Amino acid sequence: TQLLEQSPQFLSIQEGENLTVYCNSSSVFSSLQWYRQEPGEGPVLLVTVVTGGEVKKLKRLTFQFGDARKDSSLHITAAQPGDTGLYLCAGARHTGKLIFGQGTTLQVKP
Amino acid sequence: GAVVSQHPSWVICKSGTSVKIECRSLDFQATTMFWYRQFPKQSLMLMATSNEGSKATYEQGVEKDKFLINHASLTLSTLTVTSAHPEDSSFYICSARGAPAGDYEQYFGPGTRLTVT
């Protein structure tokens, strides 16, 4: 059973377009993290959201944690080819384990 | 800060042999380390959780006798794939959690590509 549904799983857009990736769950998480992973490398942490309703911005990336701490979104404004990669959301359990979503493969064409 | 290294970055071994992968936290003490495997174009699958000085906790479906995990110090965990077979070929990634990373965050190593021929 996939506890964290991430969508879309694949996204191909033109440079300059905006996009949103969603992570949804029926479970409550103590925190939620977003990672970006390049081929052949480990995931790199982008942000951690902890408080329900929290919004964090990282340059052109905006992360939001749902009020009930069950869902999150990542919005990228004016995507650039350098944004290409695999984006992963991961919900943290109280045990410290991370539950990963399926991942979103983003391709930004110049 | 919060750098995690893995060694080797890639390894090719023959079927039936054993391979050891090291995971080190370079600038913090990792009270907990996690081991994942990842297949191409897929997400990470947690294999096991290891706490320093205690036995690892394996996820359902992961053979503990095949994937031996040792967390002997606060900066080092090892994963040994015993009697490797071609189906064990995968990208293995470790992560570490502990001060100063805080309670919420895991920092990931760069991964180890294992190919079993």
Interface residues (C-beta under 8 A of the other chain):
Chain A: Q6 S30 S31 Q33 Y35 G40 E41 G42 P43 V44 L45 T48 V50 L88 A92 T95 G96 K97 L98 F100 G101 Q102 G103 T105
Chain B: V4 Q6 T32 F34 K41 Q42 S43 L44 M45 L46 T49 F91 I93 S95 R97 D103 Y104 E105 Q106 Y107 F108 G109 P110 G111 R113
